[in-house]
Amino acid sequence: MSDELKPLINYEQFAAVDLRAGKILEASAHPNADKLVVLKVDLGPLGVRQVLAGIRAYYQPEELVGKTVIVVANLAPRMMRGLESQGMILAGVEGEPATHVVVSTLDKLVAPGSHVQ
């Protein structure tokens, strides 16, 4: 990722992104990809989703279970190394290529599926 600012977007473009609190119920290493973790994420009324994240170099799957993370809930599903990802979790990333990655979590408990603004 470049340090340059991406093009400005207007409020309506940002408002189209549906960010939700998601509780990680399960996490495992992707069987066919060294960088991916397969997450089962509870999004409350939206159900449990499978989300794949390229964070295996920074987290052991078991340390992710129980965390409440921020999920892009309305991202179109995408196949990644043979498995479908039904969203994206947000993370802070330092360096290019990434040298430090920290999953974005909520510092107080909110119900799974709660809106993040």
C-alpha positions in Angstrom: 0.0 0.0 0.0 1.3 3.4 -0.9 1.4 6.3 1.6 -0.3 8.4 -1.0 -3.9 9.3 -0.4 -6.4 7.6 -2.6 -8.9 9.7 -4.6 -11.4 11.5 -2.4 -14.9 10.0 -2.2 -18.1 11.7 -1.2 -20.3 10.8 1.8 -22.8 8.8 -0.3 -19.9 6.6 -1.6 -18.7 6.0 2.0 -22.2 5.4 3.3 -22.6 2.6 0.8 -20.1 0.5 2.8 -21.9 -1.6 5.4 -19.5 -2.0 8.4 -20.7 -4.4 11.1 -19.4 -5.8 14.4 -18.6 -9.5 13.9 -17.6 -12.0 16.6 -15.1 -14.6 15.4 -16.5 -18.0 16.3 -14.0 -20.2 14.6 -10.6 -19.8 12.8 -8.4 -22.2 10.9 -5.6 -22.1 8.5 -6.7 -22.3 4.9 -5.7 -25.8 3.6 -4.4 -24.5 0.3 -3.0 -21.1 1.1 -0.1 -20.2 3.4 -1.3 -16.6 4.0 -5.0 -17.1 4.5 -7.1 -17.8 7.7 -10.6 -19.1 7.3 -12.9 -17.4 9.8 -16.5 -18.1 10.8 -17.9 -14.7 11.9 -21.2 -14.1 13.7 -22.9 -11.1 12.3 -26.0 -11.4 14.4 -29.2 -11.0 12.3 -27.1 -11.3 9.1 -26.1 -14.8 10.2 -22.7 -16.5 10.3 -20.4 -15.8 7.4 -17.2 -17.4 6.2 -14.5 -14.7 5.8 -11.0 -15.3 4.5 -8.2 -13.0 5.7 -4.6 -12.8 4.6 -3.3 -12.5 8.2 -1.8 -15.9 8.9 1.7 -14.5 9.1 0.6 -12.2 11.9 -1.9 -14.3 13.9 -2.3 -17.9 14.9 -5.9 -18.9 14.1 -6.7 -19.8 17.7 -5.8 -16.3 19.0 -8.5 -14.7 16.8 -11.4 -16.7 18.3 -13.6 -14.6 20.5 -12.5 -11.2 19.1 -15.1 -8.7 17.9 -13.8 -7.3 14.7 -15.1 -4.8 12.1 -16.4 -6.5 9.0 -17.3 -5.1 5.5 -20.6 -7.0 5.4 -21.8 -5.9 1.9 -18.7 -6.8 0.0 -19.5 -9.1 -2.9 -18.5 -12.8 -2.2 -15.2 -13.8 -3.8 -13.5 -17.2 -4.3 -10.1 -17.3 -2.8 -8.0 -20.5 -3.3 -11.1 -22.6 -3.7 -13.1 -21.2 -0.7 -15.7 -18.4 -0.8 -15.1 -15.3 1.3 -18.3 -13.5 2.3 -16.9 -10.2 3.6 -13.7 -8.6 4.7 -12.2 -7.8 8.2 -10.5 -4.5 8.6 -6.9 -4.2 9.9 -4.1 -1.7 10.3 -1.2 -2.4 8.0 2.4 -1.0 8.2 4.9 -1.2 5.5 5.0 -2.2 1.8 5.0 -5.1 1.7 3.2 -5.4 5.0 5.6 -5.8 8.0 3.0 -5.4 10.7 -0.7 -6.1 10.6 -3.2 -5.6 13.5 -6.8 -6.7 13.2 -9.3 -3.8 14.0 -11.3 -4.7 17.0 -13.9 -2.9 19.1 -12.7 -2.0 22.6 -16.1 -2.6 24.3 -18.6 -5.3 23.6 -21.4 -4.7 21.2 -23.8 -7.3 19.8 -22.7 -9.1 16.7 -24.2 -7.4 13.7 -24.2 -3.9 15.2 -23.5 -1.1 12.8 -20.1 0.5 12.9 -20.0 4.1 11.9 
